[in-house]
Amino acid sequence: MQQTSTKKAAGSRDKEGFRPDIEGLRGVAVLLVVFFHAGLLSNAPFQVPGGFIGVDLFFVVSGFLITGLLIREREKTGKVSFAKFYARRVRRILPAAAVVLLITIPISYSLVTLIQRPDAMQDGASAALSIANIRFALTTDYFNPVSYSPFLHFWSLGVEEQFYLVWPALLLVAAWRAPRIGAGAALLAVVVVSFAASLYMTDTNPSWAFYMLPTRAWQLAAGGLLAVGAGSLSRVPGAFQHVISRILVIAGWAALAALLIDAFTIDSTTIPYPGTAALIPTAAGLLLIASGMERRGPGVLLRLMPIRFIGKISYSLYLWHWPMLILGGLYLQGPLQDVALPGQVQAVLTPSQAFALALFSIPVATVSWGLVEEPFRRGYIPLPRPSRTVLAGVAVMVIVALIGTGFNISAQNALADLGGQTAQVDPTDSPQPSDTPGDTGINDATDTPPPSVASLPPGDTPTPFPLMTPALTPAPPYTPTTYAVTNALRPSLGKAPKDYERPWTDNCLGWEATTVPRPWGQCVYGNPSGTYQVALIGDSHASALFPAVNAVAKAHGWKLVVYLKIDCSFVDIPITEFTLKRPYTECATWNNNVITRLNAHPPDLVIVHMSRWIYNINSSDGGITAQGNAMAREMNKIPQSSKLVMVQDIPDPWNMSVPDCLSAHLNDYRQCAYSRATAFGSNMGRRENVAVAASGASLIVLTDSICPGTGSCPVVINGMIVFRDQHHLTATFSASLGPVLDQKLVAILDASPGPTPSPGP
């Protein structure tokens, strides 16, 4: 705050618009981000878990500085020169960003795995076009909660650059007659509307809330409001200036303490962000700027030369540190895995490696600042007049984007050469296995044992009516001639990550916000006109099993209706959701509505399947027995006339993305086999056993078909890639489970009292 008090800090304004304390604040912000990322990627004992709030500080500072610059120009000249404004932004931002992208794109192409290259190159092109935040908002979801893209950090630059694009025009209109009053009113409106949008989107779509300008604009606008009010203290009567100055000093130190406490205590895995949690760093940033020029305020620390130096190079340091950590990890450790469990980051560097790379990024950033950033920013490198400078900057970034696109095309061609052009069949429409090698249903190395008879609830005995027979024929054994990743695999490696089942593509898999199943008559599969009705209930694991269930339903002529919702366990306890990071009330509502629908349209057979990872809210619900009983209570709400079957959760390589691993071991996919200890854990099937005992349901176990034998579990079975990620089956492999699921279901129905399903067509 500008004022005439004699208690101003010496050198608080070295020149118009420059604040050394703000330079130091930038240093604090970038250090928080750098050490957060270093700890995150290494699971180091020393962590700054909330260091990501440094980005919030950058937003506040940018809003303050840019708005102040525009307001001063408007008051001084009576207008705002768009050409000069954008030319300054181009000189400040684009040269350093272009250099980082031009170096990072080819290095990333050479280091990331084949399956990751197309996405990484698209990320780089998006970063060059200042839309990285939009891309990550669209591509980061339940199935992709963590991104190791070397270009991920460009999301915040996208937010700021989009702000720079729209804010001068908005300010010109709002401040046409009264610059500060008009700008203040416009900024206040932006703060209110954007913050409300942030709260809503944090609760319903956290990725959009985190990455998008409309939900972050309130932080930039809050900094702008402070800039609009700058100098107002000088108009306060002298008797009050001393009191206000003392208050600012106390508030500034409190803000610094709150900021540091927040950085070291906030838990990004459990606290929804931004939402209300973003108020602390935003308010702290405002108070630190407001008190920064007070002689006894926290500016005394922020103006120290070491922290000012970090602030001076903060932009270059921000640009360089993340690709150095990611690409350094690729070089030192090999291919990076994705997540250990949903929402939890797998270590990709040792702590010493991570912090060495983080520290080394400081001299790299210093060189970049001295050779690239400053010469363009200060005009040491001659540039054309402002309008042409803007056009030149845009042209350069378009060229960079085209380079990234060219690498993307090259990556896609490489995948196609590996088998991306292999003809694919719709697995849900292929209940019968083909005679082509690689399409069979037996493990590469070990023949699958004959399916065991499914367990029956106590007291069930066979009845005298005619028995059903399985309608699907198991495929014959198949022995591979090579273990290389070739175009003989189905789906092809390039298509495996998106080998989704029909409910996913038909929008019949409910997302986080979904609370009501699709209208009756939609999301019907199998034989839609069949008289025997089957319901499939569960989460994304049940959806991934759909191709197998659908194959059985088609073969028998049954009508199949699906009730599927991601991360929604079919349990009668409150649970949380790792993406929303709050009580998953939408799941409870969804389950209640599913029960209502089942009572309105009772199925003959209900199949329940869900992940064994249940994130209960109450600690008393956390035990195996408690969770199994919660499953049973929910299943007991299903109409009594329905035959109830539970399919046990499958073994999976939960700490490894299978397509990523395959692309790193193209010559021998057996290197990606995962241990039975990983696949089964210590509680495999225990919840389901409790549930079937308490509900009277029958249990089906498909373990022998997914991890056969007694050794490690393969990721390629019968020429089919088993998983599309860490724990969801590819639709192709899931369909191959149809025959074994058919045998187990028929055994259960034959042993159950009651009417037998009529044979299908």
C-alpha positions in Angstrom: 0.0 0.0 0.0 1.3 3.4 -1.0 1.3 5.9 1.8 3.2 8.9 3.2 4.1 7.4 6.5 7.7 7.7 7.6 7.6 4.0 8.5 8.0 3.0 4.9 10.7 0.4 4.2 13.7 1.8 2.6 13.8 0.9 -1.1 10.2 -0.4 -1.0 9.8 1.1 -4.5 12.9 1.1 -6.6 11.0 2.4 -9.6 7.4 2.8 -10.8 5.4 -0.4 -10.3 8.3 -2.4 -8.8 8.0 -3.9 -5.3 11.0 -5.8 -3.9 8.8 -7.4 -1.3 6.6 -8.8 -4.1 9.7 -10.2 -5.8 10.5 -12.0 -2.5 6.9 -13.2 -2.3 7.3 -14.7 -5.7 10.4 -16.5 -4.4 8.4 -18.0 -1.5 5.7 -19.1 -4.0 8.0 -20.9 -6.4 10.0 -22.6 -3.6 6.7 -23.9 -2.1 5.8 -25.4 -5.5 9.3 -26.8 -6.2 9.6 -28.6 -2.9 6.0 -29.8 -3.0 6.8 -31.5 -6.4 10.1 -32.9 -5.2 8.5 -34.4 -2.2 5.5 -35.6 -4.1 7.5 -37.5 -6.7 9.8 -39.2 -4.2 7.6 -39.8 -1.1 10.4 -38.1 0.8 10.2 -38.0 4.6 10.4 -34.2 4.3 7.3 -33.0 2.6 5.6 -29.7 1.8 2.2 -31.4 1.2 0.4 -28.1 0.6 3.2 -26.4 -1.5 0.8 -26.3 -4.4 -0.7 -23.1 -2.8 2.3 -21.3 -4.3 0.3 -21.2 -7.5 -2.5 -19.4 -5.7 0.1 -16.8 -4.6 1.1 -16.3 -8.2 -2.5 -15.7 -9.2 -2.9 -13.0 -6.5 0.4 -11.3 -7.4 -0.4 -11.4 -11.1 -3.9 -9.9 -10.6 -2.4 -7.2 -8.4 0.5 -6.2 -10.8 -1.4 -6.4 -14.1 -4.4 -4.5 -12.8 -2.2 -1.9 -11.2 -0.3 -1.5 -14.5 -3.5 -1.0 -16.5 -5.1 1.3 -14.0 -2.0 3.6 -13.8 -1.8 3.7 -17.6 -5.5 4.6 -17.8 -5.2 7.4 -15.3 -2.0 8.7 -16.8 -2.8 8.6 -20.5 -6.6 8.4 -20.5 -6.5 5.1 -22.4 -5.0 1.6 -22.4 -2.8 0.6 -25.3 -3.7 -3.0 -26.1 -0.7 -3.4 -28.4 1.8 -2.3 -25.9 0.2 -4.3 -23.1 0.3 -7.5 -25.1 3.7 -6.8 -26.5 5.0 -6.6 -22.9 3.3 -9.9 -22.0 4.8 -11.5 -25.1 8.3 -10.4 -24.2 7.8 -11.4 -20.6 6.3 -14.9 -21.1 6.7 -16.4 -24.5 10.5 -16.5 -25.2 11.3 -18.5 -22.0 8.3 -20.7 -22.4 9.1 -21.4 -26.1 12.7 -22.4 -25.2 11.5 -24.8 -22.5 9.0 -26.4 -24.8 11.4 -26.7 -27.7 13.9 -28.6 -25.4 11.3 -30.6 -23.5 9.3 -31.9 -26.4 12.0 -33.9 -28.1 13.5 -35.1 -24.9 10.1 -36.2 -23.7 9.5 -38.0 -27.0 12.7 -40.0 -26.5 12.2 -40.8 -22.8 8.5 -41.5 -22.3 7.1 -44.9 -23.1 5.6 -45.5 -26.5 2.1 -45.6 -25.2 2.5 -42.2 -23.5 4.1 -40.4 -26.4 1.0 -39.2 -28.2 -0.6 -37.7 -25.1 2.7 -36.1 -24.0 3.1 -34.5 -27.4 -0.5 -33.2 -27.4 0.2 -31.8 -23.9 3.2 -30.0 -25.3 1.2 -28.6 -28.2 -1.5 -27.5 -25.9 1.0 -25.7 -23.6 2.3 -23.8 -26.6 -1.2 -22.6 -27.4 -1.9 -21.6 -23.8 -4.7 -24.1 -23.4 -2.9 -26.7 -21.3 -5.3 -26.0 -18.4 -8.3 -26.8 -20.7 -6.7 -30.0 -21.9 -5.9 -31.3 -18.4 -9.3 -30.4 -17.2 -10.8 -32.5 -20.0 -8.4 -35.4 -19.7 -7.9 -35.7 -15.9 -10.7 -37.8 -14.5 -11.6 -40.8 -12.3 -9.6 -43.2 -14.6 -6.6 -40.8 -14.9 -6.3 -39.1 -11.5 -2.6 -38.4 -11.7 -0.6 -37.0 -14.6 3.2 -37.2 -15.0 3.1 -35.1 -18.1 6.3 -33.1 -18.4 4.0 -30.2 -19.4 1.5 -30.4 -16.6 2.8 -27.2 -14.9 1.8 -25.2 -18.0 -1.8 -25.3 -16.7 -1.3 -22.3 -14.5 0.3 -20.3 -17.3 -2.7 -21.1 -19.4 -5.0 -19.6 -16.7 -2.9 -16.5 -16.5 -2.5 -16.0 -20.2 -6.3 -16.4 -20.7 -6.7 -13.8 -18.0 -4.4 -11.5 -19.8 -6.4 -12.0 -22.9 -9.8 -10.9 -21.5 -9.0 -8.6 -18.6 -7.7 -5.5 -20.5 -10.9 -5.4 -22.6 -13.1 -5.9 -19.5 -11.3 -3.2 -17.6 -11.5 -0.8 -20.5 -15.3 -1.1 -20.6 -15.8 -1.1 -16.8 -13.4 1.8 -16.2 -14.4 4.0 -19.1 -15.4 7.0 -17.0 -14.1 6.2 -13.5 -11.1 3.9 -13.7 -10.9 2.8 -10.1 -14.6 2.8 -9.2 -15.5 1.0 -12.5 -12.7 -1.5 -12.2 -13.5 -2.1 -8.6 -17.1 -2.9 -9.4 -16.1 -5.2 -12.2 -13.5 -7.0 -10.1 -15.9 -7.4 -7.2 -18.4 -9.0 -9.5 -15.8 -11.4 -10.9 -14.7 -12.3 -7.3 -18.3 -13.1 -6.3 -19.3 -15.1 -9.4 -16.0 -16.9 -9.8 -15.8 -17.9 -6.2 -19.4 -19.2 -6.3 -18.5 -21.2 -9.4 -15.3 -22.5 -7.7 -17.3 -23.8 -4.7 -19.9 -25.5 -6.9 -17.4 -27.1 -9.3 -15.0 -28.2 -6.5 -18.0 -30.1 -5.1 -19.1 -31.6 -8.5 -16.1 -31.6 -10.9 -12.9 -31.0 -9.1 -10.7 -31.1 -12.2 -12.6 -28.3 -13.8 -12.5 -26.3 -10.6 -8.8 -26.7 -10.3 -7.7 -26.0 -13.8 -10.1 -23.6 -15.4 -10.0 -19.8 -15.5 -13.7 -19.2 -14.5 -13.1 -21.0 -11.2 -9.7 -19.4 -10.6 -10.5 -15.8 -11.8 -11.6 -14.8 -8.3 -8.0 -15.1 -7.0 -6.7 -12.9 -9.9 -9.5 -10.5 -9.4 -8.9 -10.3 -5.6 -5.3 -9.2 -6.4 -6.8 -6.7 -8.8 -9.1 -5.3 -6.1 -6.1 -4.7 -3.9 -4.4 -2.8 -6.7 -7.5 -0.7 -7.3 -7.4 0.3 -3.6 -3.7 1.0 -3.6 -2.9 4.5 -2.4 -6.2 4.8 -0.5 -4.4 4.8 2.8 -2.7 8.1 2.0 -6.2 9.7 1.9 -7.0 8.5 5.4 -6.7 11.2 8.1 -3.2 11.1 9.7 -4.6 10.2 13.1 -5.7 6.9 11.7 -2.8 6.1 9.5 -0.6 4.9 12.3 -3.3 2.6 13.7 -3.9 1.1 10.2 -0.2 0.7 9.7 0.1 -1.3 13.0 -2.8 -3.5 12.0 -1.2 -4.2 8.7 2.0 -5.2 10.3 0.3 -7.7 12.7 -2.0 -9.0 9.9 1.0 -9.4 7.6 3.0 -11.6 10.0 -0.2 -13.6 10.8 -0.7 -14.1 7.1 2.9 -15.3 6.6 2.5 -17.8 9.5 -0.9 -19.0 8.2 0.6 -19.4 4.7 3.5 -21.6 6.0 1.3 -23.6 8.3 -1.1 -24.2 5.5 1.7 -25.3 3.2 3.0 -27.9 5.7 -0.3 -29.2 6.9 -2.9 -29.2 4.1 -3.6 -32.7 2.8 -4.3 -32.5 -0.9 -5.5 -36.1 -0.9 -8.4 -35.5 1.5 -9.2 -31.8 1.2 -11.2 -30.6 -1.8 -9.3 -27.9 -3.7 -9.7 -25.1 -4.5 -13.0 -24.5 -2.8 -13.0 -22.8 0.6 -9.5 -24.2 1.2 -8.1 -21.7 -1.3 -9.2 -18.8 0.8 -6.2 -19.1 3.2 -3.4 -18.7 0.6 -5.5 -16.1 -1.3 -6.1 -14.0 1.8 -2.5 -14.5 2.9 -1.2 -13.3 -0.4 -3.4 -10.2 -0.2 -2.3 -9.3 3.3 1.4 -9.9 2.5 1.1 -7.6 -0.5 -0.8 -5.0 1.5 1.7 -5.1 4.4 4.8 -5.6 2.3 6.1 -2.0 2.4 5.6 -1.6 6.2 9.0 -1.3 7.8 8.3 -3.8 10.5 6.1 -6.1 8.4 6.9 -9.4 6.8 8.4 -7.5 3.9 11.6 -7.3 6.0 12.1 -11.0 5.2 10.8 -10.9 1.7 13.2 -8.1 0.8 16.3 -10.2 1.7 18.5 -10.7 -1.3 18.5 -14.5 -1.3 14.7 -14.8 -1.4 14.5 -11.8 -3.9 17.0 -13.6 -6.2 14.7 -16.7 -6.2 11.8 -14.4 -6.9 13.7 -12.8 -9.7 14.2 -16.1 -11.5 10.9 -17.5 -10.3 9.3 -17.7 -13.8 12.2 -19.6 -15.3 12.5 -21.8 -12.2 8.8 -22.6 -12.4 9.2 -23.5 -16.1 12.2 -25.7 -15.7 11.8 -27.5 -12.4 8.9 -29.9 -13.3 10.3 -31.2 -16.6 13.7 -31.7 -14.9 12.0 -33.7 -12.2 9.9 -35.8 -14.6 12.5 -36.3 -17.3 15.2 -36.8 -14.7 13.1 -39.5 -13.2 12.6 -41.2 -16.6 16.3 -41.1 -17.2 17.4 -42.3 -13.8 14.6 -44.7 -12.9 13.1 -45.7 -16.2 9.4 -45.7 -17.1 7.2 -44.0 -14.4 4.2 -45.8 -13.0 0.9 -44.0 -12.5 -0.6 -44.5 -9.1 -0.4 -46.9 -6.2 -4.1 -46.6 -5.3 -6.6 -44.2 -6.7 -5.4 -40.7 -5.8 -2.1 -41.8 -4.3 1.2 -41.1 -6.1 3.7 -43.8 -6.7 7.3 -42.7 -6.0 9.3 -42.2 -9.2 12.5 -40.8 -7.7 14.4 -41.4 -4.5 14.4 -38.4 -2.1 18.0 -37.6 -2.8 17.5 -37.7 -6.6 14.4 -35.5 -6.3 15.9 -32.8 -4.2 19.1 -32.9 -6.2 17.2 -32.3 -9.4 15.1 -29.6 -7.7 18.2 -27.8 -6.5 19.9 -28.2 -9.9 16.9 -26.5 -11.5 18.0 -23.3 -9.8 21.2 -22.8 -11.8 19.5 -24.0 -14.9 16.7 -21.4 -14.3 19.4 -18.7 -13.6 21.0 -19.3 -17.0 17.6 -19.3 -18.7 16.7 -16.1 -16.9 20.0 -14.4 -17.9 20.2 -15.6 -21.5 16.5 -15.7 -22.5 14.1 -14.1 -20.2 15.8 -10.9 -19.3 17.2 -9.9 -22.8 13.7 -10.1 -24.3 11.9 -8.6 -21.3 14.3 -5.6 -21.0 14.4 -5.1 -24.8 18.1 -5.9 -25.1 17.1 -7.9 -28.1 15.6 -5.6 -30.7 12.0 -6.3 -31.5 9.6 -4.7 -34.0 6.8 -2.3 -33.0 4.3 -3.7 -30.4 1.7 -5.0 -32.8 4.3 -7.0 -34.8 5.9 -8.2 -31.6 2.6 -9.7 -30.6 2.2 -11.3 -34.0 5.7 -12.7 -33.9 5.2 -14.1 -30.5 2.0 -15.8 -31.5 3.6 -17.2 -34.7 6.5 -18.7 -32.7 4.2 -20.5 -30.3 2.1 -21.8 -33.2 5.3 -23.2 -34.7 6.1 -24.8 -31.4 2.6 -26.3 -31.3 3.1 -27.6 -34.8 6.4 -29.2 -33.8 4.6 -30.9 -30.9 1.8 -32.0 -33.3 4.5 -33.5 -35.6 6.0 -35.5 -32.9 2.4 -36.6 -31.9 1.8 -37.9 -35.4 5.1 -39.7 -35.4 4.2 -41.4 -32.1 0.8 -42.4 -33.4 2.5 -43.9 -36.5 4.9 -45.8 -34.3 1.9 -47.3 -32.4 0.2 -48.1 -35.7 3.3 -49.9 -36.9 3.2 -52.0 -33.8 -0.4 -53.1 -34.4 -2.6 -50.0 -34.1 -4.2 -50.8 -37.5 -5.2 -54.4 -36.4 -8.8 -54.9 -37.0 -10.8 -54.8 -33.8 -14.1 -56.5 -33.1 -16.7 -55.2 -30.7 -16.0 -57.6 -27.8 -19.5 -57.3 -26.5 -20.8 -58.7 -29.8 -18.4 -61.6 -29.8 -19.6 -64.2 -27.3 -18.0 -67.1 -29.3 -14.2 -67.2 -29.5 -12.7 -67.2 -32.9 -10.3 -69.8 -34.3 -7.5 -67.3 -34.9 -4.4 -67.8 -32.8 -4.3 -65.3 -30.0 -8.1 -65.2 -29.6 -8.3 -68.2 -27.3 -9.1 -68.3 -23.6 -6.2 -70.1 -22.0 -3.1 -68.6 -20.3 0.0 -68.4 -22.4 2.1 -70.6 -20.2 -0.4 -72.6 -18.1 -3.7 -74.2 -19.1 -6.6 -72.8 -17.1 -8.0 -75.4 -14.7 -11.6 -76.4 -15.3 -13.9 -73.9 -13.6 -14.9 -74.9 -10.1 -18.5 -75.1 -9.1 -19.7 -71.8 -7.7 -20.4 -71.7 -4.0 -24.0 -72.0 -3.0 -25.8 -70.4 0.0 -26.4 -72.7 2.9 -29.4 -74.9 2.5 -29.6 -74.7 -1.3 -30.1 -78.1 -3.0 -30.6 -79.1 -6.6 -34.2 -79.3 -7.8 -35.7 -81.8 -10.1 -36.6 -79.6 -13.0 -34.6 -79.9 -16.3 -31.1 -78.5 -16.0 -29.7 -75.7 -18.1 -26.6 -76.1 -20.1 -23.8 -73.5 -20.8 -24.4 -71.7 -24.1 -20.7 -70.6 -24.6 -17.9 -72.9 -25.5 -14.4 -72.3 -23.8 -11.7 -71.7 -26.3 -9.0 -74.3 -26.9 -5.5 -74.0 -25.3 -3.1 -71.6 -27.1 0.7 -71.5 -26.8 2.4 -68.3 -28.0 5.3 -68.4 -30.4 6.7 -65.1 -29.1 6.4 -62.9 -26.1 7.0 -59.7 -27.9 4.4 -57.0 -28.1 3.3 -57.3 -31.7 0.2 -56.8 -33.9 -1.0 -60.3 -32.9 -2.1 -58.9 -29.5 -5.7 -57.9 -29.0 -6.5 -55.2 -28.4 -3.5 -53.5 -30.0 -1.2 -51.7 -27.6 -2.2 -48.4 -28.9 -5.9 -49.1 -28.4 -5.6 -50.9 -25.0 -5.8 -47.8 -22.8 -9.2 -47.0 -24.4 -10.6 -50.4 -24.9 -13.7 -49.5 -23.0 -16.9 -51.5 -22.5 -20.2 -50.5 -24.1 -21.7 -48.9 -20.9 -18.7 -46.5 -20.8 -19.2 -45.4 -24.4 -23.0 -45.4 -24.2 -23.0 -43.1 -21.1 -24.6 -45.9 -19.1 -21.7 -45.8 -16.6 -22.7 -43.1 -14.1 -20.0 -40.5 -13.2 -19.4 -38.8 -9.9 -22.4 -36.4 -10.0 -24.9 -39.0 -11.3 -27.6 -39.9 -8.8 -30.4 -41.4 -10.9 -30.1 -44.4 -13.3 -31.0 -43.7 -17.0 -34.7 -43.9 -17.8 -36.2 -47.4 -17.9 -35.7 -48.9 -21.3 -32.3 -47.4 -21.8 -29.0 -49.1 -21.0 -30.5 -52.5 -22.0 -28.2 -55.1 -23.5 -28.2 -58.8 -24.2 -31.5 -59.6 -25.9 -33.6 -56.5 -25.2 -36.8 -58.4 -25.9 -35.8 -61.4 -23.7 -38.3 -62.5 -21.0 -35.7 -63.4 -18.5 -34.3 -60.2 -17.0 -30.8 -59.8 -15.5 -29.5 -56.8 -13.6 -25.8 -56.0 -13.3 -25.0 -53.7 -10.4 -21.8 -52.2 -9.2 -19.0 -49.7 -9.8 -16.4 -49.3 -12.6 -15.1 -52.8 -11.9 -18.6 -54.2 -12.7 -18.7 -52.1 -15.8 -15.4 -53.6 -16.9 -16.9 -57.1 -16.4 -19.9 -56.1 -18.5 -18.6 -57.7 -21.8 -18.4 -61.1 -20.1 -21.9 -60.7 -18.6 -23.3 -59.4 -21.9 -21.8 -62.4 -23.8 -23.7 -64.8 -21.5 -26.9 -62.8 -21.7 -26.8 -62.7 -25.5 -26.0 -66.4 -25.7 -29.0 -67.3 -23.5 -31.4 -64.7 -24.9 -31.6 -62.8 -21.6 -32.4 -59.1 -21.2 -29.5 -57.4 -19.4 -30.1 -54.1 -17.6 -27.1 -52.3 -16.1 -26.9 -50.1 -13.0 -23.3 -48.9 -12.9 -21.6 -45.9 -11.3 -17.9 -45.2 -10.8 -16.4 -45.7 -7.4 -19.8 -46.4 -6.0 -19.7 -49.4 -3.7 -23.0 -51.2 -3.3 -22.8 -50.9 0.5 -25.0 -49.6 3.3 -22.4 -47.3 4.9 -21.3 -43.7 4.2 -18.2 -43.7 2.0 -15.9 -41.1 0.5 -14.6 -40.6 -3.0 -11.0 -39.9 -3.8 -11.7 -37.4 -6.7 -14.3 -35.4 -4.8 -12.4 -35.7 -1.5 -15.6 -35.5 0.5 -18.5 -37.8 1.6 -19.8 -39.5 -1.6 -23.5 -38.7 -1.0 -24.2 -39.1 -4.7 -23.4 -42.8 -4.2 -25.8 -43.4 -1.4 -28.5 -41.6 -3.4 -27.7 -43.6 -6.5 -27.9 -46.9 -4.5 -31.3 -45.9 -3.1 -32.6 -45.0 -6.6 -31.3 -48.3 -7.9 -33.2 -50.2 -5.2 -36.3 -48.2 -6.1 -35.9 -49.1 -9.8 -35.4 -52.8 -9.0 -38.6 -52.9 -7.0 -40.4 -51.2 -9.8 -39.0 -53.7 -12.4 -37.9 -56.8 -10.4 -35.2 -58.8 -12.3 -35.0 -62.5 -12.3 -31.3 -62.5 -11.6 -29.1 -59.8 -10.0 -25.3 -59.9 -10.4 -23.4 -57.6 -8.0 -19.7 -56.8 -8.5 -17.5 -54.1 -7.0 -14.0 -53.2 -6.2 -12.6 -54.4 -2.9 -11.3 -50.9 -2.1 -14.1 -49.3 0.0 -13.3 -45.9 1.5 -15.6 -45.8 4.5 -16.0 -42.5 6.4 -16.6 -43.9 9.9 -13.8 -45.9 11.4 -16.3 -48.4 12.8 -17.2 -49.4 9.3 -13.6 -50.1 8.3 -13.2 -53.8 9.2 -13.6 -56.7 6.8 -16.6 -58.0 8.7 -18.2 -54.6 8.9 -17.8 -53.9 5.2 -19.0 -57.4 4.3 -22.1 -56.9 6.4 -22.6 -53.5 4.8 -22.6 -55.2 1.4 -25.1 -57.8 2.7 -27.5 -55.1 4.1 -27.6 -53.4 0.7 -28.1 -56.6 -1.2 -30.9 -57.6 1.2 -32.8 -54.6 -0.1 -33.1 -56.2 -3.5 -36.5 -57.8 -4.2 -36.7 -61.3 -2.6 -38.0 -62.7 -5.9 -34.6 -62.0 -7.6 -31.8 -64.6 -7.6 -28.8 -62.9 -6.1 -25.2 -63.6 -7.3 -22.0 -61.8 -6.2 -18.9 -61.9 -8.3 -15.7 -61.6 -6.2 -13.4 -58.7 -7.1 -10.6 -59.7 -9.4 -6.8 -59.8 -8.8 -5.2 -56.8 -10.4 -1.8 -55.0 -10.7 -3.0 -52.0 -8.7 0.4 -50.3 -8.7 1.2 -50.6 -12.4 -0.4 -49.3 -15.6 -0.3 -52.4 -17.8 -0.1 -50.6 -21.2 2.7 -48.4 -19.9 4.6 -51.4 -18.7 4.1 -53.2 -22.0 5.4 -50.2 -24.0 8.5 -50.3 -21.8 9.0 -54.0 -22.4 8.2 -54.5 -26.1 10.5 -57.5 -26.5 9.1 -59.6 -23.6 5.7 -58.8 -22.1 6.4 -61.4 -19.3 8.5 -58.7 -17.6 5.2 -57.0 -16.7 3.8 -60.0 -14.8 2.8 -59.0 -11.2 3.2 -61.0 -8.1 0.3 -62.9 -6.4 1.0 -60.9 -3.2 0.3 -57.7 -5.2 -2.7 -59.2 -6.9 -4.5 -60.7 -4.0 -3.3 -58.7 -1.0 -4.2 -60.0 2.4 -8.0 -59.7 2.2 -8.9 -61.0 -1.2 -12.4 -62.3 -1.1 -13.0 -61.9 2.6 -15.5 -59.1 2.3 -17.5 -61.0 -0.3 -17.5 -64.2 1.8 -19.0 -62.3 4.7 -21.5 -60.7 2.4 -22.8 -63.9 0.8 -23.0 -65.6 4.2 -25.2 -62.8 5.5 -27.3 -62.3 2.4 -27.8 -65.8 1.1 -26.3 -64.8 -2.2 -24.2 -67.2 -4.4 -20.5 -66.4 -5.0 -18.6 -66.6 -8.3 -14.8 -66.4 -8.3 -13.0 -65.7 -11.6 -9.5 -65.7 -10.1 -8.3 -68.8 -12.0 -9.0 -67.2 -15.3 -7.2 -63.9 -14.5 -4.3 -65.2 -12.4 -4.0 -68.9 -13.2 -1.6 -71.4 -11.7 0.5 -70.6 -8.6 3.1 -68.2 -10.0 2.9 -64.6 -10.9 -0.1 -63.1 -12.7 0.4 -62.5 -16.5 -0.8 -59.3 -18.2 -1.2 -61.0 -21.5 -3.4 -64.1 -21.6 -4.2 -65.9 -24.8 -2.8 -63.1 -26.9 -5.1 -60.6 -25.1 -3.9 -57.6 -23.0 -5.7 -58.1 -19.7 -5.9 -54.6 -18.2 -6.4 -51.2 -19.8 -4.9 -49.4 -16.8 -4.0 -50.5 -13.2 -7.2 -52.3 -12.3 -9.8 -52.3 -15.1 -10.1 -55.1 -17.6 -9.9 -54.4 -21.3 -13.2 -55.0 -23.0 -11.6 -57.6 -25.2 -10.3 -59.7 -22.4 -13.4 -59.3 -20.4 -15.5 -60.8 -23.2 -13.2 -63.8 -23.2 -14.4 -64.5 -19.6 -17.9 -65.2 -20.9 -17.6 -69.0 -21.2 -16.3 -69.5 -17.6 -18.8 -67.0 -16.2 -21.5 -68.9 -18.2 -20.6 -72.2 -16.6 -20.6 -70.8 -13.1 -23.9 -69.0 -13.6 -25.6 -72.1 -15.0 -24.3 -74.2 -12.1 -25.9 -71.7 -9.7 -29.2 -71.5 -11.5 -29.4 -75.3 -11.9 -28.8 -75.7 -8.2 -31.4 -73.1 -7.2 -35.0 -73.7 -6.4 -37.5 -71.8 -8.5 -38.2 -71.5 -12.3 -35.5 -72.1 -14.8 -34.8 -69.5 -17.4 -36.2 -70.4 -20.7 -33.6 -71.3 -23.3 -32.5 -68.5 -25.6 -33.0 -68.4 -29.3 
